[in-house]
Amino acid sequence: METPSERLDLRPVLIRDQLHIQVSHSDGRQMTTKNYLPQEFDAKSLINGGYANILVEHSEGSLSLRITKKGEPLIHRTSAKNEQILSHDRTKSRLLDPADPFFIEVGISDSSGKVKPSKQDKYRQVEEFLRLLIPTLNSAIDAGHIVKPSEEKPLAIVDLGCGYAYLTFAAHQYLRAHDIPVKVIGIDIRESARVRNNEIAKKLGISSTLEFRAEEISQTTLQSADIAIALHACDTATDDAIAWAINTGAPLILVAPCCQHDIQAQMSDTPEPWSMITRHGIMKERLGDLITDSLRMQILKMNGYRVEAIEFIGGEHTPRNLMIRAVKTGAQADVADKTRYQEMINLWSVKPVLAGLIKS
């Protein structure tokens, strides 16, 4: 179904001592918020609006619902103590406390536990990435794509191109806070990043379940993982991350691409009437981003993944707000999917880097 918005966020708020339902959505450019009295709020139209993933957080835990392509509901519940704050002007509830020692150590928060002004967008990106992680993971477990983690066999996560490891540390702490046994490995080519990040993990006392390696993504010695993540791995590093995940059969992939220059550089022979767009540099760049990620998604689909593109954060925080979410189902791509892919690369006379990285 065609949903009215990519994503909706709802929460109860008190306005002049009267309960309202606040509804916020983004069209990719700006956030729109409207408050409704309970009797004015049409919940049924939203429920029937075609949304396939619903997360409800309440004072005693959370409930996630995913509707499969066959129309079947997959439901997962968690238990946790959450504080309900009805203030209209409150900031969004935090998944992780900014005063958590790892935020201070990695430089997101200052010594008093407050997010640094220069790191507000980075903090928001990491948090919104995590906000999608638990329901996506629960759905994959419920569907049998990932074995339920245990102390004997913890959930294996790799962060490919981890850099300063904001997301690596956050994913580790967030999952541990939900009592999910986990082993997280961060991969980055820089030796200085490996040393720094391992020292922080050791200082925090979590080095037994969190480690870092200085390796190229394409040459990493890591052989497998349950979840492969990459947050803004630059340019073809995103292709390296997706290729590693496909080649090792990672059940779940969460990738937020960045700086897609490769296809843009190949877009020299523009088919008509597309030159109406590509003659303008900024529009050619955006079109190149869309073509790049569309081809990446099609390659994932042709390799047995169910794949979707979602907005994981509002465009006011970063223009790189697209996430590719892929779950390995093993389903064979049909002839039409392969034909569309071939037609696209023939039309634009391009050769995606990712295609050459997939092992046959």
NORMOJO-V406763 format. One record per residue. N is the residue number from 1. PHI is phi in whole degrees, -180 to 180 (none if undefined). PSI is psi in whole degrees, -180 to 180 (999 if undefined). NEAR is the number of other ideal C-beta (glycine too) atoms within 12 Angstrom. Layout:
n-><N	N>
phi-><PHI	PHI>
psi-><PSI	PSI>
near-><NEAR	NEAR>
This chain:
n-><1	2	3	4	5	6	7	8	9	10	11	12	13	14	15	16	17	18	19	20	21	22	23	24	25	26	27	28	29	30	31	32	33	34	35	36	37	38	39	40	41	42	43	44	45	46	47	48	49	50	51	52	53	54	55	56	57	58	59	60	61	62	63	64	65	66	67	68	69	70	71	72	73	74	75	76	77	78	79	80	81	82	83	84	85	86	87	88	89	90	91	92	93	94	95	96	97	98	99	100	101	102	103	104	105	106	107	108	109	110	111	112	113	114	115	116	117	118	119	120	121	122	123	124	125	126	127	128	129	130	131	132	133	134	135	136	137	138	139	140	141	142	143	144	145	146	147	148	149	150	151	152	153	154	155	156	157	158	159	160	161	162	163	164	165	166	167	168	169	170	171	172	173	174	175	176	177	178	179	180	181	182	183	184	185	186	187	188	189	190	191	192	193	194	195	196	197	198	199	200	201	202	203	204	205	206	207	208	209	210	211	212	213	214	215	216	217	218	219	220	221	222	223	224	225	226	227	228	229	230	231	232	233	234	235	236	237	238	239	240	241	242	243	244	245	246	247	248	249	250	251	252	253	254	255	256	257	258	259	260	261	262	263	264	265	266	267	268	269	270	271	272	273	274	275	276	277	278	279	280	281	282	283	284	285	286	287	288	289	290	291	292	293	294	295	296	297	298	299	300	301	302	303	304	305	306	307	308	309	310	311	312	313	314	315	316	317	318	319	320	321	322	323	324	325	326	327	328	329	330	331	332	333	334	335	336	337	338	339	340	341	342	343	344	345	346	347	348	349	350	351	352	353	354	355	356	357	358	359	360>
phi-><none	-91	-80	-67	-145	-62	-154	-126	-119	-123	-157	-79	-138	-101	-126	53	64	-123	-70	-129	-106	-94	-117	-123	-148	-121	-99	96	-118	-147	-94	-116	-128	-140	-107	-124	-70	-52	-72	-92	-82	-96	-67	-61	-66	-71	-61	-93	-82	103	-70	-101	-131	-131	-120	-115	-108	-134	-68	-110	149	-150	-136	-117	-129	-127	-96	-75	-63	-86	83	-92	-86	-112	-118	-138	-118	-129	-113	-168	-92	-117	-90	-95	-120	-97	-60	-64	-97	-69	-77	-61	-57	-91	-74	-130	-68	-57	-85	-55	-52	-69	-63	-68	-66	-85	95	-75	-111	-83	-64	-90	88	-105	-63	-66	-54	-74	-112	-59	-66	-64	-60	-65	-61	-63	-64	-69	-61	-67	-60	-90	-68	-62	-62	-66	-63	-60	-64	-66	-69	-62	-83	84	-79	-128	-71	-58	-63	-141	-63	-74	-133	-69	-64	-100	-124	-123	-104	-92	78	-73	59	-78	67	-57	-71	-60	-65	-64	-62	-62	-68	-66	-69	-64	-65	-97	60	-102	-60	-146	-130	-116	-126	-103	-115	-151	-70	-84	-64	-62	-68	-61	-63	-60	-69	-66	-65	-65	-60	-66	-62	-85	75	-124	-68	-74	-122	-144	-141	-130	-129	-96	-147	-71	-58	-70	-117	-62	-82	-68	-102	-162	-164	-76	-132	-109	-124	-155	-108	59	-69	-70	52	-76	-63	-65	-64	-61	-66	-65	-62	-59	-64	-66	-66	-97	72	-59	-65	-137	-127	-128	-132	-108	-68	-151	52	-83	-90	-62	-64	-57	-67	-88	-83	-94	-105	-79	-72	-81	-95	-68	-63	-60	-96	-72	-70	-103	-53	-67	-74	-64	-63	-68	-64	-61	-60	-65	-64	-57	-72	-65	-68	-59	-66	-68	-64	-60	-63	-72	-110	89	-109	-86	-132	-148	-109	-134	-88	-100	-160	-63	-65	-73	-97	-166	-71	-93	-110	-94	-121	-97	-115	-134	-120	-78	-107	82	-66	-79	-70	-84	-61	-61	-64	-68	-66	-61	-61	-65	-64	-66	-70	-71	-60	-99	54	-122	-133	-63	-57	-58	-59	-80	-98	-81	-78	-77>
psi-><156	110	150	-25	156	-38	144	140	127	143	150	140	153	124	116	46	19	134	133	161	118	126	124	139	157	140	13	-14	-41	157	132	130	136	142	136	142	149	-40	-17	-15	121	83	-35	-39	-34	-43	-36	13	-4	3	134	-13	123	130	123	121	131	-180	-18	6	-143	162	128	140	129	131	122	171	-23	3	13	136	133	121	136	136	146	157	131	156	116	141	129	118	120	5	132	-34	8	155	160	142	140	136	-37	140	125	-20	-1	133	-31	-34	-39	-43	-38	-6	9	-43	156	-178	-20	0	17	139	130	142	-38	-11	8	-46	-40	-43	-44	-40	-46	-45	-42	-33	-46	-33	-27	-17	-52	-52	-36	-43	-45	-41	-41	-37	-45	-34	-5	11	-28	134	138	126	149	170	-34	-35	81	161	127	121	138	133	109	118	50	-23	-125	1	29	-51	-36	-51	-42	-44	-42	-50	-38	-46	-39	-35	-23	16	35	115	130	149	119	136	129	132	127	145	-23	126	-36	-36	-41	-47	-49	-49	-39	-35	-40	-44	-42	-42	-35	-6	29	17	-16	-22	5	122	163	144	142	92	153	145	-43	-17	12	146	-8	133	-21	162	153	-38	129	124	153	119	104	44	123	135	-124	-3	-30	-40	-40	-41	-46	-41	-44	-44	-43	-47	-29	-3	34	128	-31	134	129	111	128	102	163	143	63	81	-23	-55	-38	-41	-24	-10	59	-30	84	124	144	147	25	-15	-19	-28	-47	-12	-16	119	-49	-34	-35	-39	-45	-39	-40	-39	-46	-43	-45	-51	-31	-41	-40	-45	-38	-37	-42	-44	-40	-9	25	20	142	125	146	154	130	156	119	-7	151	149	-15	-16	-30	139	-16	68	19	138	135	120	123	134	128	113	-19	2	138	134	142	173	-37	-39	-44	-36	-44	-42	-47	-39	-38	-47	-29	-40	-42	-2	50	160	104	135	-40	-38	-36	-8	-11	128	135	999>
near-><12	8	22	18	24	29	32	30	29	28	29	27	29	20	18	10	10	17	21	25	28	29	28	22	25	25	18	25	14	13	26	20	22	21	23	24	18	16	11	14	20	18	18	8	15	22	20	13	22	18	24	29	30	28	32	24	29	20	16	15	19	26	23	32	23	34	22	19	15	10	11	14	19	28	22	28	20	26	15	21	13	19	15	17	17	20	18	20	12	16	16	24	23	29	31	36	23	29	18	29	22	37	36	24	30	37	23	37	31	18	13	11	19	19	29	20	12	12	24	21	25	32	36	31	32	47	36	33	40	37	33	37	42	36	33	39	38	32	35	35	28	24	28	15	31	31	20	21	27	14	13	10	15	27	38	33	46	45	50	48	43	47	33	31	45	40	44	47	45	44	47	48	37	36	35	28	24	28	18	33	23	36	33	45	42	47	40	37	25	21	15	15	27	26	17	26	40	29	20	34	31	18	18	25	16	30	21	17	28	37	32	39	31	24	26	23	38	27	16	31	16	30	13	20	36	38	47	48	52	46	44	36	40	25	26	32	36	45	42	36	48	47	36	40	48	32	28	28	25	37	34	39	47	48	50	41	44	30	26	41	22	31	38	27	19	23	33	15	14	24	21	11	9	21	16	13	21	26	15	14	13	14	19	27	22	24	28	33	30	25	34	42	37	30	38	45	36	32	39	41	33	29	36	25	37	29	34	29	27	32	33	38	36	29	22	19	27	28	24	33	33	33	38	45	37	41	37	31	25	16	19	13	24	12	11	13	23	18	15	21	31	22	15	27	28	14	19	30	17	30	23	35	29	41	29	17	28	26	13	8>
